Amino acid sequence: MEGGKVRGVETASGVLESDVVVVNADYKRGEELLEPRYRSYGEAYWGRVKMAPSAYMALLSGDRWEGPPHLIYISEWERHLSALTGGGDMPQLPSFYLHVPSVVEPDWAPPGRSSMFILVPSPPGVDYWPRGLAEKLAAEATGGSAETLAEFPSRFFCDYYGAYQCTALGPRHTLRQTALGRPLMRGRMVRGLYFVGQYTHSGIGVPSVLASAYILARYYV
């Protein structure tokens, strides 16, 4: 950086010079690569932001399931929803989504078995997941047994993506955090620095994230 303008990106193999830098990493973590005086949003701002949920995910191999490939299991939903918005603890048996791709793609699992994917919405900043949760949820939904092959608790989003409060989705779409209420694409303190992704416009979701890159390319850069 020179004179309040980007000059490139420092990498392990040297500096890659550029007049424009686009950050598609977690917005807060991306700004933490800058000196505090060059950041658009300080700690006071991030302390006020309401973050969207995180998630617990798991891949399993289970007994052969001949039912539908998509299931949504509802359990203590009001308590679960309250926990997602910071209103209490998660229930022992949370609501969850189960996908069994081997129902439509039999080759995705060994003979007599099913491949399974489980997703549980969870509060941001909370790493609650007891041992054996995935097998318990699979048995609850299908009535059969299952073995966890890999699991990704909410901490995964912190460790792998550097996500603020381990969120899987960025800031919530509340009234004050929608449209102009979301972090700006253009860096306030550094010319040539831009942001795309779930934090900025248009917001959460794959189509919206792709739209943010289109908006930036079409109207800013």
Disulfide bonds with the S-S distance in Angstrom:
Cys158-Cys166 1.84
